Amino acid sequence: MSVLVDAETRVVVQGITGGEGRFHTEQMLDYGTNVVAGAVPGKGGQEVTGVPVYDTVDRAARAEDADASVVFVPPAFAGDALFEALDAPLDLVVAITEGIPTQDMSAVYRRLGETDAHLVGPNCPGVITPGEAKLGILPGNIFSAGDVGLISRSGTLTYQIVDNLTNRGIGQTTAIGIGGDPIIGTDFVDALELFEADTDTEAVVMCGEIGGEDEEEAARYITEYMDTPVVGFIAGRTAPPGKRMGHAGAIVSGSGTGTAQSKIEALENAGVPVGDTPEEVADHVEDIV
Amino acid sequence: MKLHEYQAKEVFADAGIPTPSARLAGTVDEAVAAAEEIGFPVAVKAQVQVGGRGKAGGIEIAGDAEEARAIADDILGMDLKGYHVDRVLVEAAVDFVDELYVGVTMDRGEGRPVAMVSTRGGVNIEEVAAEDPEAIAREHVDPAFGMHPYQARKAVYDAGVDRAVARDVAGVLTTLYELWDERDGSDAEINPLMVTADDEVIAADAVFNVDDDALFRQPDLAEMEEETADDELEAKANEYGFDYVRLDGDVGIIGNGAGLVMTTLDLVDYYGGDPANFLDVGGGAKAERISNALDMVFSDDNVDAVVFNIFGGITRGDEVARGINEALGSFDEVPKPVVVRLAGTNAAEGMEILNTDLVTVEETLEDAVQRAVEYAAEVKA
């Protein structure tokens, strides 16, 4: 079992004819992902590495019976692409694009609330169910199938933590990169909910970082609703207030909200052990599984 | 991107929000001439982008030309919280009976904009929010419809704004929201919005921050961006296109991906060292970019040792190794010890390419950080 994606997921790649879209479509196909179509306005009728391209997501979804998309569309057009995917309607939309204007995301987020779809990202590495399918840019070779769910706001930090787990023979049910932007579709609580409902997931690792209050909300959710044990990690303990640490969402505001300290305390109060280092995260997980 | 006060006021005034008459001045003589033209009393205000300018001595009131000269002389050239003041805004001082706060920002938790009004203007609104959240009236706006007129009225009445000016304040809030919406604002604030004895409202300060990701469709605002040469290294990072934040420690840090770089900083601290910077080379960095990153960190005199941590997804270990060899090979002697850890895509190829006469190689992130912290401590000893 897994969450969000498996070998059956039928995927449209939006922006398949661009450099990134083409390269990662190849990588996804190599991994075994069921990429059934591409969608790029004006490029209908072409093929990219054997995948048929359609002018609209709607046509691609109807012709190929697709239920998910991965979005590599440039930031200026990505908001529109997300509406197109949600309106198709697809069940799952994974937005890789970095740098989408926040107000565009606010509109998309509002539309998302009217649908039953899951949106992952934007500005995220994607979703992978090891051995079955990956939607996004995660390097498949570092993941292994197993019973730990993983949720992370950051791409390479996901890889680091997965590496620590895989090295100890701890595999993953599904890993979800939720993204580092201020407004994202699937947040920690949404992802925790998915893993709580998944009978194969024995433990969940959540990697948060400074900025916002998603981790604090996750802690409240864990206290109230979760039976599956959770292990945490928070990046940005040494980040000074008012400085944006790379991610648009990773900033400790002047009033002191969004600090690593408040997130670590909230998680620990919810009974979630928080590792000081990635190795310690793996230690905690090993204690559980 | 943050607009300066004088720029934000131009944008607000163009949209119809009342602002005091004002002139920008770069010299003492210009400031005095501006003050005489406007008429006394005037406020002389340092144009630097830091909060709490007033308390730090960056805003003073002048009652006549002599005072204006003395104040402009004091403020121009002063160092305000690390920023050099090279311009002042000279504007008519407003005789007020009340100071309000109005603002619009994105509530990231809710995923939609929020408009705010408070009668506790003139002070740090974040402190008000922390001590007395009830003192700020908030209206969340549905992005599909924009702010309804009733929402502006509701915020104003809920905040307890005096009835005599309620309509005007609601008007200012509506205009502020429209500006925020049309000009891709991240934060738009007027604090204080002053109320005069004859019930007029006037924006005595102005904050307008633009979403960096939306600058491509706000060309006139993008043009207002001014190089703030507060930190030479941060300016250099802009040139190279790195996400870079300077800190005050001695262990330089280079990595890929914001979360992993933050984690590397945290580990330096955890193992008893002091991080000197945050430097994210981003995804898919080629050799030249890697070599620029090393140049950046070597340029920081505080740095005694460097930890270089790459976990390749779209970044390839062999490219990184070539960049490191290239950068370090150009020195007769490597200026500062460099510890490298490569993992992920093409890490093995990278390890083979790396010139181990020039760098120390470690297998794990934890070991790499500890080694760099040791090196930095040795240099200090």
Chai-1 contact restraints between the chains, C-beta under 6 A:
chainA,res_idxA,chainB,res_idxB,connection_type,confidence,min_distance_angstrom,max_distance_angstrom,comment,restraint_id
A,G99,B,D213,contact,1.0,0.0,6.0,A-B,restraint_1
A,P101,B,D211,contact,1.0,0.0,6.0,A-B,restraint_2
A,P101,B,D213,contact,1.0,0.0,6.0,A-B,restraint_3
A,P101,B,A214,contact,1.0,0.0,6.0,A-B,restraint_4
A,T102,B,M106,contact,1.0,0.0,6.0,A-B,restraint_5
A,T102,B,D211,contact,1.0,0.0,6.0,A-B,restraint_6
A,S106,B,G111,contact,1.0,0.0,6.0,A-B,restraint_7
A,S106,B,R112,contact,1.0,0.0,6.0,A-B,restraint_8
A,S106,B,P143,contact,1.0,0.0,6.0,A-B,restraint_9
A,A107,B,P143,contact,1.0,0.0,6.0,A-B,restraint_10
A,Y109,B,G111,contact,1.0,0.0,6.0,A-B,restraint_11
A,R110,B,P143,contact,1.0,0.0,6.0,A-B,restraint_12
A,R110,B,A144,contact,1.0,0.0,6.0,A-B,restraint_13
A,P139,B,G313,contact,1.0,0.0,6.0,A-B,restraint_14
A,P139,B,G344,contact,1.0,0.0,6.0,A-B,restraint_15
A,P139,B,T345,contact,1.0,0.0,6.0,A-B,restraint_16
A,S154,B,G257,contact,1.0,0.0,6.0,A-B,restraint_17
A,S154,B,A258,contact,1.0,0.0,6.0,A-B,restraint_18
A,S154,B,G259,contact,1.0,0.0,6.0,A-B,restraint_19
A,G155,B,G257,contact,1.0,0.0,6.0,A-B,restraint_20
A,T156,B,N256,contact,1.0,0.0,6.0,A-B,restraint_21
A,T156,B,G257,contact,1.0,0.0,6.0,A-B,restraint_22
A,T156,B,L260,contact,1.0,0.0,6.0,A-B,restraint_23
A,T156,B,F311,contact,1.0,0.0,6.0,A-B,restraint_24
A,L157,B,G259,contact,1.0,0.0,6.0,A-B,restraint_25
A,L157,B,L260,contact,1.0,0.0,6.0,A-B,restraint_26
A,L157,B,T263,contact,1.0,0.0,6.0,A-B,restraint_27
A,Y159,B,F311,contact,1.0,0.0,6.0,A-B,restraint_28
A,Y159,B,G313,contact,1.0,0.0,6.0,A-B,restraint_29
A,Y159,B,G344,contact,1.0,0.0,6.0,A-B,restraint_30
A,Q160,B,L260,contact,1.0,0.0,6.0,A-B,restraint_31
A,Q160,B,F311,contact,1.0,0.0,6.0,A-B,restraint_32
A,P182,B,R108,contact,1.0,0.0,6.0,A-B,restraint_33
A,I183,B,R108,contact,1.0,0.0,6.0,A-B,restraint_34
A,I183,B,G111,contact,1.0,0.0,6.0,A-B,restraint_35
A,E209,B,G259,contact,1.0,0.0,6.0,A-B,restraint_36
A,G212,B,R108,contact,1.0,0.0,6.0,A-B,restraint_37
A,E213,B,G109,contact,1.0,0.0,6.0,A-B,restraint_38
A,A235,B,G259,contact,1.0,0.0,6.0,A-B,restraint_39
A,A235,B,M262,contact,1.0,0.0,6.0,A-B,restraint_40
A,A235,B,T263,contact,1.0,0.0,6.0,A-B,restraint_41
A,G236,B,M262,contact,1.0,0.0,6.0,A-B,restraint_42
A,R237,B,D266,contact,1.0,0.0,6.0,A-B,restraint_43
A,T238,B,L265,contact,1.0,0.0,6.0,A-B,restraint_44
A,T238,B,D266,contact,1.0,0.0,6.0,A-B,restraint_45
A,T238,B,D269,contact,1.0,0.0,6.0,A-B,restraint_46
A,T238,B,P275,contact,1.0,0.0,6.0,A-B,restraint_47
A,K243,B,V245,contact,1.0,0.0,6.0,A-B,restraint_48
A,M245,B,A258,contact,1.0,0.0,6.0,A-B,restraint_49
A,M245,B,M262,contact,1.0,0.0,6.0,A-B,restraint_50
A,M245,B,F278,contact,1.0,0.0,6.0,A-B,restraint_51
A,G246,B,D243,contact,1.0,0.0,6.0,A-B,restraint_52
A,G246,B,A258,contact,1.0,0.0,6.0,A-B,restraint_53
A,G246,B,D280,contact,1.0,0.0,6.0,A-B,restraint_54
A,H247,B,A258,contact,1.0,0.0,6.0,A-B,restraint_55
A,A250,B,A258,contact,1.0,0.0,6.0,A-B,restraint_56
A,G254,B,E126,contact,1.0,0.0,6.0,A-B,restraint_57
A,S255,B,E126,contact,1.0,0.0,6.0,A-B,restraint_58
A,S255,B,A130,contact,1.0,0.0,6.0,A-B,restraint_59
A,D276,B,Y270,contact,1.0,0.0,6.0,A-B,restraint_60
A,T277,B,E366,contact,1.0,0.0,6.0,A-B,restraint_61
A,E279,B,E366,contact,1.0,0.0,6.0,A-B,restraint_62
